[in-house]
């Protein structure tokens, strides 16, 4: 284990850094005083900003310890500290770490917590040299488990009456990821051919963005399309998406398409890959 301590990590929307005493007001107002945030946590909501300052003073004093890993989540857009992610337990003998996290309610549902968790997991594997990383949640708080899943962790089991939080003794769902589980080539690259109509030539390309859409409850969403064109007349059930307009990025295009087709505001979790195929009948090459 490399005792690298809490070093700054930058993600697309966040700067994960050491806490400072002057973060006390943001921490207290954003999440530490909110009983809804602390509902499933092991510590009670702070009764005053003075309690927050005392806690931060302790954390700051421990940063020179290379085995202390505790990050403030600074939101780039505002420069405000919006949450906390830390290693709550270390087992050096087996190179294992347990992670805990919390974040202000105003920032829930925007994919910020999975973004931070994934970055910390990468740091613990690549810089610190961990082999196993775990996290747990009260089974009555499944949204926390979905954060873990989005960051690449998988549920291993449930510890019945295995924890205690502000609601009392609870069953704990344990999620984990091993160094060997990490995917280095997760994106797909697929080349498809159109055998219904013979290939003659292609005279134009079209960039298309499509998405597999699912919600926090595990439901998937598709589009019912009634087609009557050169390809024939039929009803299709297909993934949502459409053409990328000139000057538009694929991610922006799919967000627009999902809003138009599904009426949904969506969160892009990851790029699955690229599919190249052909519509020989209209001489078009598609890049999805």
PESUL-V515703 format. One record per residue. PSI is psi in whole degrees, -180 to 180 (none if undefined). NEAR is the number of other C-alpha atoms within 10 Angstrom. D_CENTER is the distance of its C-alpha to the mean C-alpha in Angstrom with 2 decimals. Layout:
BEGIN
psi	near	d_center
PSI	NEAR	D_CENTER
PSI	NEAR	D_CENTER
END
This chain:
BEGIN
psi	near	d_center
130	16	25.97
112	12	25.85
74	13	25.99
-14	17	24.27
-166	19	23.26
98	24	20.80
155	15	20.57
139	12	18.78
133	17	15.49
133	14	14.53
-172	14	11.35
-42	10	11.52
-5	15	11.74
154	22	12.34
117	19	15.10
120	25	14.81
175	18	18.50
146	20	21.24
154	22	22.26
154	13	25.61
-36	15	28.16
-3	10	27.98
-4	17	24.40
-47	22	26.08
-46	16	26.58
-44	17	23.02
-46	25	21.73
-48	22	24.42
-33	15	24.09
-43	20	20.33
-33	23	19.51
-25	28	22.11
1	20	24.83
111	17	22.90
-21	14	23.89
-37	13	21.22
-42	17	18.50
4	21	20.59
-47	15	21.58
13	22	19.88
173	19	20.12
-5	13	23.07
147	11	24.46
160	16	26.08
142	20	25.43
137	19	27.39
-18	12	30.81
162	13	31.29
-22	17	29.88
-37	13	32.38
-42	16	30.46
-43	21	27.33
-39	19	29.49
-42	12	30.96
-45	14	27.62
-37	19	26.50
-42	15	29.91
-46	11	29.37
-47	18	25.96
-38	14	27.39
-17	9	30.38
-2	16	28.35
-21	17	26.48
-11	11	29.34
116	12	28.60
-9	14	26.66
11	18	25.23
119	19	23.66
107	24	19.95
110	26	18.85
140	24	16.79
139	24	17.02
104	28	14.10
123	22	16.09
118	19	15.02
-38	14	16.68
-33	8	17.91
-17	8	20.03
7	11	20.34
148	15	19.81
125	25	18.25
-6	25	15.81
-175	25	14.63
136	24	15.13
133	20	13.54
165	19	16.21
119	21	17.85
-13	14	19.97
137	15	21.94
135	17	23.17
91	11	25.38
-31	12	26.77
-32	7	29.08
13	11	26.38
53	16	23.87
146	19	21.35
143	22	19.10
134	17	17.54
142	20	14.72
157	17	14.77
160	19	13.03
160	20	13.82
151	22	13.49
142	22	15.97
-31	14	16.16
-15	10	16.60
5	14	12.98
152	11	11.48
13	14	9.95
7	12	8.85
10	15	5.07
-37	20	6.54
-45	25	6.12
-36	20	2.81
-44	18	4.45
-44	27	7.46
-44	22	7.23
-40	19	6.77
-41	17	9.52
-39	22	11.60
-46	24	11.62
-42	18	12.88
-45	18	15.36
-34	25	16.66
-51	20	17.28
-34	13	18.67
-47	15	20.46
-29	18	21.32
24	17	21.96
153	23	20.34
-25	19	20.67
132	20	18.82
131	21	15.90
165	22	15.62
153	24	14.35
158	22	16.03
151	23	16.14
132	25	19.08
-18	18	19.37
4	13	20.08
64	13	16.63
-22	14	14.56
-33	15	11.71
-36	20	10.96
-34	22	11.13
-31	18	8.61
-45	21	6.00
-43	25	7.77
-42	17	8.03
-26	17	4.66
6	21	5.16
0	19	8.54
160	24	10.61
144	19	13.27
131	17	15.59
-27	12	18.94
-178	12	21.06
127	16	22.14
106	15	24.38
127	12	26.85
39	12	27.84
3	12	25.96
170	16	24.78
134	15	25.88
-164	16	24.16
-11	15	25.62
-6	12	26.46
-162	10	28.31
138	13	28.08
159	19	25.17
138	17	23.88
123	21	20.81
124	23	18.30
127	20	17.52
151	21	14.51
162	21	14.89
137	21	14.39
158	17	17.43
-39	16	18.09
-17	8	19.70
-17	13	16.67
138	13	14.86
126	9	15.29
-14	6	16.95
52	6	17.98
-26	11	15.30
139	12	16.34
150	10	19.30
108	10	22.55
134	11	24.98
120	10	28.49
148	10	30.25
150	14	33.89
110	12	35.70
-1	10	38.66
-38	9	39.82
140	13	41.48
145	11	43.01
131	14	41.54
-57	9	43.85
166	13	41.84
139	14	38.82
1	8	39.54
153	10	36.16
155	12	32.43
127	15	29.73
126	15	26.05
139	19	24.07
126	22	20.42
159	21	19.38
145	22	16.30
116	13	15.64
129	19	14.68
158	13	13.80
-178	10	13.26
-18	11	12.14
4	9	15.54
10	9	15.22
136	8	17.67
152	11	17.82
132	15	19.52
171	17	22.19
135	14	24.99
115	12	28.67
126	13	30.63
113	11	34.44
136	12	35.66
88	10	39.22
-160	8	39.56
-24	8	40.96
-12	11	38.97
-177	8	40.50
119	10	40.03
168	10	37.43
128	11	34.52
146	12	31.10
116	11	27.85
165	14	25.16
151	17	21.57
150	22	21.17
-177	24	21.61
-167	20	24.48
146	18	26.01
122	21	24.62
162	13	27.20
129	7	29.01
4	6	27.20
139	10	23.87
147	11	20.64
-39	18	19.12
-40	16	15.81
-37	13	18.11
-44	19	20.31
-34	22	17.94
-42	19	16.79
-46	19	20.56
-41	21	21.49
-34	21	19.19
-42	15	20.63
-41	13	24.10
-36	14	24.00
-10	16	21.91
33	10	22.23
139	13	18.50
122	10	16.13
162	17	12.93
122	13	9.40
112	14	9.17
-48	12	6.19
159	11	8.56
126	11	12.31
-41	12	14.19
-163	11	17.41
134	16	20.78
128	15	23.65
122	15	27.13
179	16	29.82
141	22	33.15
90	18	35.03
-32	18	38.49
-36	16	40.32
14	15	39.25
42	15	38.93
142	16	35.27
125	19	32.58
139	17	29.02
114	16	25.89
none	20	22.77
END
